[in-house]
Each structure stands twice: as structure tokens, then as C-alpha cells.
Amino acid sequence: MTTARLLANLAGFQLGWFACVLGGSLVGGAVVALVLALHLRWLARAGEWRWLIGFAALGLVIDGGLALAGGFRFAAEPRVLGLLPPWLWLLWPLFASLLHHSLAWLWRRPWLAVLGGATSGPLSYLAGARLAGVDLAPWLLAVEALVWAGLCLWLCHRLGHAASAARMRAG
């Protein structure tokens, strides 16, 4: 993948993240829909849409469960299945758009992926919560660190080994 495509992938993610956090569900939904449509049209591999849907479901389970446990206190706004505001839920498939592109190099480095997940995951929640006016329970960031470290380790096993196997078959 060219550097321009990698940068476009990162820029699309960052644009979507800011649109969701600062613009809320309506603005965020429109921007994420556009970013993901462009991603699927010009960057995605065959079948990558499954990862986007899978992460949308995963986000609903993980962050929805944490919301039920009292980890988030949102302003009164519509929620997906009564659990999460759409802007927070949409960040999950948006993150999935990075997996096979901008973050592909990371999945062959488990220790770095786990460290990155354990630090950048909670920091993203903290920054997003402050910008969006969401209150976080004192325990939430520690739980998010564990969740994202485990998720990144799983991605290393799933995507890092798949990339190595594909290179071995091609070579």
C-alpha cells in the first residue's frame, strides 16, 4: 500500500473520530458513513466489510456492557439499543478501517500492540470523554486498558499470523 493511501486511511479515521466526539451522533454519523463508504470503495480488501460489521457488534457488546455497568454517564441523547450514543458506537467500525492498512504493521509485533492498546485505547476514551462532556467512572480507564490490550493481542494472533502465512505461501 502506498504512503498516500496509508495517510488517507489515517486521516479518514482522525476526521471521523473528531466528527463523532465534537459533532455528536448526527455529524459523526454522516462523516463516518462517508469515510467508511470511501474506505470500502478505494482502500478495502475483498471481504473487509465483515471486519467493520464485526467491530460494530463488538463495540456494542464491550462499550454497551461497560455502559450498563455504569462506566459512562452520557447526556440525555438517543442510544443504540438503549446502550450507547451512536457517535461512540461508530468509533468501533471506524477503528476497524485501520486494521488491514495503517495498523497492519503492528499485528506482527505483539508486545508493541499490547502496549499500544493498553495506553492509546484508554487515552482515546479519556480525550473523547473530555471533549464530548461524558463522565467516566473511576474504574473505567483501567478496564479499557485491559480490554484494548487483550483485543490487540487477539488481533496479533488473528492478523499477524495470517499475514505471515500469506507471505510464506507467496514466497
Phi, psi and omega per residue, in radians:
M1 nan 2.406 -3.102
T2 -1.277 2.785 3.105
T3 -1.057 -0.689 3.137
A4 -1.070 -0.701 3.134
R5 -1.207 -0.682 3.090
L6 -1.108 -0.748 3.118
L7 -1.165 -0.663 3.081
A8 -1.112 -0.676 3.101
N9 -1.091 -0.835 3.114
L10 -1.123 -0.743 -3.135
A11 -1.124 -0.704 3.101
G12 -1.077 -0.766 3.101
F13 -1.064 -0.854 -3.079
Q14 -1.130 -0.686 3.079
L15 -1.058 -0.804 3.117
G16 -1.109 -0.713 3.141
W17 -1.065 -0.878 -3.142
F18 -1.122 -0.681 3.122
A19 -1.082 -0.714 3.129
C20 -1.187 -0.865 -3.036
V21 -1.231 -0.744 -3.088
L22 -1.596 -0.530 -3.053
G23 -1.693 -0.241 -3.128
G24 1.408 -2.931 -2.986
S25 -1.191 -0.682 -3.100
L26 -1.216 -0.938 3.120
V27 -1.145 -0.830 3.139
G28 -1.030 -0.751 3.128
G29 -1.066 -0.750 3.135
A30 -1.145 -0.790 -3.112
V31 -1.185 -0.775 3.139
V32 -1.118 -0.697 3.085
A33 -1.031 -0.764 3.122
L34 -1.162 -0.800 -3.138
V35 -1.061 -0.806 -3.117
L36 -1.214 -0.632 3.085
A37 -1.112 -0.785 3.094
L38 -1.131 -0.683 3.100
H39 -1.049 -0.860 -3.124
L40 -1.128 -0.563 -3.119
R41 -1.311 -0.742 -2.983
W42 -2.002 -0.353 -3.055
L43 -2.032 -0.539 -2.943
A44 -1.184 2.587 2.989
R45 -1.407 2.886 3.073
A46 -1.031 2.307 3.103
G47 1.372 0.049 -3.111
E48 -1.155 -0.389 3.093
W49 -0.971 -0.505 3.122
R50 -1.106 -0.638 3.098
W51 -1.151 -0.690 3.140
L52 -1.114 -0.775 3.125
I53 -1.185 -0.727 3.126
G54 -1.065 -0.735 3.130
F55 -1.264 -0.538 3.035
A56 -1.067 -0.772 3.115
A57 -1.165 -0.750 3.137
L58 -1.066 -0.726 3.114
G59 -1.098 -0.677 3.116
L60 -1.140 -0.696 3.132
V61 -1.214 -0.889 -3.047
I62 -1.236 -1.044 -3.097
D63 -1.245 -0.531 3.046
G64 -1.103 -0.746 3.089
G65 -1.127 -0.707 3.111
L66 -1.190 -0.575 3.065
A67 -1.174 -0.740 3.095
L68 -1.080 -0.582 3.139
A69 -1.380 -0.033 3.109
G70 1.588 0.301 -3.114
G71 -1.261 -0.476 -3.135
F72 -2.129 2.548 2.962
R73 -2.199 1.830 -3.093
F74 -1.673 2.708 2.966
A75 -1.147 2.831 3.120
A76 -1.146 1.973 3.114
E77 -2.751 2.797 3.122
P78 -1.039 2.626 -3.110
R79 -2.335 2.582 3.070
V80 -1.245 2.108 -3.094
L81 0.898 0.490 3.119
G82 1.302 0.139 -3.036
L83 -1.854 -0.930 -2.991
L84 -2.255 2.540 2.965
P85 -1.141 2.500 -3.117
P86 -0.930 -0.605 -3.098
W87 -1.083 -0.629 3.121
L88 -1.300 -0.729 -3.139
W89 -1.098 -0.665 -3.104
L90 -1.175 -0.315 3.108
L91 -1.161 -0.434 -3.122
W92 -1.202 -0.932 3.077
P93 -1.159 -0.498 3.071
L94 -1.093 -0.766 3.064
F95 -1.052 -0.705 -3.125
A96 -1.068 -0.422 3.115
S97 -1.180 -0.247 3.126
L98 -1.561 -0.346 -2.927
L99 -0.975 -0.807 -3.056
H100 -1.679 0.103 -3.026
H101 -2.245 -1.651 -3.053
S102 -1.105 -0.512 -3.132
L103 -1.787 0.081 -3.064
A104 -1.011 -0.628 -3.137
W105 -1.112 -0.496 -3.025
L106 -1.252 -0.514 -2.996
W107 -1.274 -0.150 3.047
R108 -1.701 0.127 -3.131
R109 -2.266 1.335 -3.012
P110 -0.968 -0.770 -3.097
W111 -1.090 -0.684 3.131
L112 -1.250 -0.674 3.114
A113 -1.112 -0.767 3.133
V114 -1.130 -0.792 3.108
L115 -1.085 -0.766 3.109
G116 -1.088 -0.770 3.115
G117 -1.118 -0.734 -3.103
A118 -1.193 -0.419 -3.130
T119 -1.806 -0.876 -3.038
S120 -1.296 -0.524 3.082
G121 -1.041 -1.034 3.130
P122 -1.081 -0.626 3.120
L123 -1.135 -0.613 3.082
S124 -1.147 -0.729 3.089
Y125 -1.116 -0.750 -3.123
L126 -1.105 -0.850 3.132
A127 -1.095 -0.800 -3.139
G128 -1.084 -0.718 -3.138
A129 -1.123 -0.739 3.142
R130 -1.134 -0.734 -3.126
L131 -1.255 -0.566 -3.077
A132 -1.660 -0.060 3.140
G133 1.270 0.642 3.110
V134 -1.789 2.341 3.066
D135 -1.567 2.371 3.124
L136 -1.924 2.431 3.047
A137 -1.145 2.624 -3.102
P138 -1.008 -0.516 -3.088
W139 -1.515 -0.217 -2.963
L140 -1.107 -0.757 -3.072
L141 -1.134 -0.614 3.081
A142 -1.144 -0.724 3.103
V143 -1.153 -0.742 3.113
E144 -1.081 -0.641 3.093
A145 -1.044 -0.788 3.121
L146 -1.159 -0.748 -3.138
V147 -1.058 -0.870 -3.068
W148 -1.268 -0.561 3.046
A149 -1.112 -0.810 3.112
G150 -1.128 -0.713 3.123
L151 -1.103 -0.750 3.127
C152 -1.182 -0.620 3.063
L153 -1.124 -0.758 3.086
W154 -1.049 -0.739 3.119
L155 -1.102 -0.618 3.068
C156 -1.075 -0.767 -3.139
H157 -1.198 -0.673 -3.084
R158 -1.362 -0.824 -3.045
L159 -1.716 -0.590 3.124
G160 -1.151 -0.762 3.112
H161 -1.230 -0.619 3.125
A162 -1.130 -0.713 3.125
A163 -1.154 -0.713 3.114
S164 -1.131 -0.748 3.122
A165 -1.105 -0.710 3.132
A166 -1.127 -0.698 3.105
R167 -1.144 -0.651 3.133
M168 -1.179 -0.692 3.108
R169 -1.155 -0.649 -3.102
A170 -1.306 -0.509 -3.038
G171 -1.571 nan nan
